[in-house]
């Protein structure tokens, strides 16, 4: 589940950046993707383990991404939250 979420988030970030919905530079897009890949490596090595306080695996990944790359991680989170709001 974790790996699928990371891969989905990477594809989502790239797609949104490509069509201009995720307002990032090419450098920022790379930073987001590399940050998500780092989250996955940390999870595989056991360095990153979601806590009981995390709402779900997606939220845990988003929080860790923001810890790793700073406020830029929040851009992706805000867009994902908007999509959820629209779908509900």
C-alpha positions in Angstrom: 0.0 0.0 0.0 2.8 2.4 0.9 4.7 1.9 -2.3 1.6 2.3 -4.4 0.8 5.5 -2.6 4.2 6.9 -3.3 4.2 5.9 -6.9 0.7 7.4 -7.3 1.8 10.7 -5.6 4.8 10.9 -8.0 2.6 10.3 -11.0 0.1 12.8 -9.7 2.7 15.5 -9.1 4.3 15.1 -12.5 0.9 15.2 -14.2 -0.3 18.3 -12.4 3.0 20.0 -13.0 2.9 19.1 -16.7 -0.5 20.6 -17.2 0.2 23.7 -15.1 -2.1 22.9 -12.2 0.8 22.3 -9.7 2.5 25.7 -9.9 6.1 24.6 -9.6 9.3 25.1 -11.5 11.0 22.1 -13.1 13.5 22.2 -10.2 10.7 22.1 -7.6 9.1 19.2 -9.4 12.3 17.3 -9.2 12.6 18.1 -5.5 9.1 16.8 -4.9 9.7 13.6 -6.8 13.1 13.0 -5.1 11.5 13.7 -1.7 8.8 11.1 -2.3 11.4 8.6 -3.4 13.4 9.4 -0.2 10.2 8.7 1.8 9.9 5.3 0.1 13.6 4.5 0.8 13.2 5.4 4.4 10.1 3.2 4.7 11.9 0.3 3.1 14.9 0.6 5.4 12.6 0.9 8.5 13.8 4.5 9.2 10.3 5.9 8.5 7.4 4.2 10.3 3.9 5.8 10.3 2.7 6.6 13.8 -0.8 5.9 15.3 -1.3 9.7 15.1 -1.2 9.5 11.3 -4.7 9.5 9.8 -3.6 7.1 7.1 -0.6 6.1 5.0 -1.2 9.0 2.6 -1.2 11.5 5.4 1.9 10.0 6.9 3.7 10.2 3.5 2.7 13.8 3.0 3.9 14.8 6.5 7.2 13.1 6.0 7.6 14.7 2.6 7.1 18.1 4.1 9.6 17.3 6.8 12.2 16.4 4.2 11.6 19.2 1.6 9.9 21.9 3.6 7.0 24.0 2.5 7.2 22.8 -1.1 5.7 19.5 0.2 2.7 21.4 1.2 1.9 22.4 -2.3 1.2 18.9 -3.3 -0.8 18.3 -0.2 -3.0 21.3 -0.7 -3.8 20.2 -4.3 -4.6 16.6 -3.2 -6.9 18.0 -0.4 -8.7 20.1 -3.0 -9.3 17.1 -5.2 -10.8 15.2 -2.2 -13.0 18.2 -1.4 -14.3 18.3 -5.0 -15.0 14.5 -5.0 -16.9 14.5 -1.7 
